[in-house]
Amino acid sequence: MLRQFGKWIMLVGMLLIGLIGVTRTAHAASETSLARVKAKGTLVMGTSPNYPPYEFQVNENGQSKIVGMDVEIGKQIAKDLGVKLVVKKLSFDSLLPALTTGKVDMILSGMSPTPARRKSVDFTNIYYTEGESILINKTDAAKYQTKANFAGQKVAAETGTLQYNLIKQQMPSAHLVGMSSAANLILALKTHKVAAVVKGTASATAYAKNDPSLMAINGHFKTSSA
């Protein structure tokens, strides 16, 4: 691991291994999915593009475009398979259902391999690890220095994410708020509807760097191998 308490950001269910059983069954499903992808000539990547620098949206020549590290990885996978990459935008909690029902062929969206997720999809090897940070308004810097300071306060994360579960498990005295998108999270934080937002360190740092009214503090969350 790159950090003691790292987050595993995985390429999930490479080529649709949904609802896996024994290893032999998973291998057969993988071969079938690979053949299907090559036959149709496209590799559909599901992602929730609100997690910079991994996946996020930019305006390019008047059109919205999904970019980021995970998109570049997806392009290379598609190139290696000799097919075209199609990026499909979904909410984070819709990604796994989309994979297991065949609406996407793979997920690249900063997803950690939790035991619950492993019951329905397969994961590749870890390709990046990171910690978890807490985004706050800079004006609250003296008030909030550790996660213990948020007792009785509203702390938000995207529904269905590792961060959502970490708040529930390791910040029990805080009031957990779940939202469907990072844009809503940041808006709620900046308008003081929530005291903090928990995000992966790289993403939290990116938001703080691009918005001088925000800052990221180390969450010191404990994460374990799945």
GICOR-V947477 format. One record per backbone hydrogen bond with DSSP energy under -1.0 kcal/mol. NH is the residue of the N-H (numbers start at 1). CO is the residue of the C=O. If there is no record, write none. Layout:
NH_CO, NH_CO
This chain:
7_130, 9_128, 10_111, 12_107, 13_122, 16_13, 16_105, 19_120, 26_22, 27_23, 28_24, 29_25, 30_26, 31_27, 32_28, 33_29, 34_30, 35_31, 36_32, 37_33, 38_34, 39_35, 40_36, 41_37, 43_84, 45_86, 46_106, 47_88, 50_48, 51_55, 54_51, 55_51, 56_67, 58_65, 60_63, 63_60, 65_58, 67_56, 69_53, 70_54, 72_68, 73_69, 74_70, 75_71, 76_72, 77_73, 78_74, 79_75, 80_76, 81_77, 83_78, 84_41, 86_43, 88_45, 90_47, 94_91, 95_92, 98_94, 99_95, 100_96, 101_97, 102_99, 103_98, 104_98, 105_44, 106_44, 107_12, 108_46, 114_112, 118_114, 120_117, 121_117, 124_11, 127_9, 133_199, 134_217, 135_197, 136_215, 138_213, 140_137, 141_138, 144_140, 149_146, 150_147, 152_173, 153_150, 155_175, 156_196, 157_177, 159_179, 161_158, 165_161, 166_162, 167_163, 168_164, 169_165, 170_166, 171_167, 174_171, 175_153, 177_155, 179_157, 185_181, 186_182, 187_183, 188_184, 189_185, 190_186, 191_187, 192_189, 193_188, 194_188, 195_154, 196_154, 197_135, 198_156, 199_133, 201_131, 204_200, 205_201, 206_202, 207_203, 208_204, 209_205, 210_206, 214_211, 215_136, 217_134, 219_132
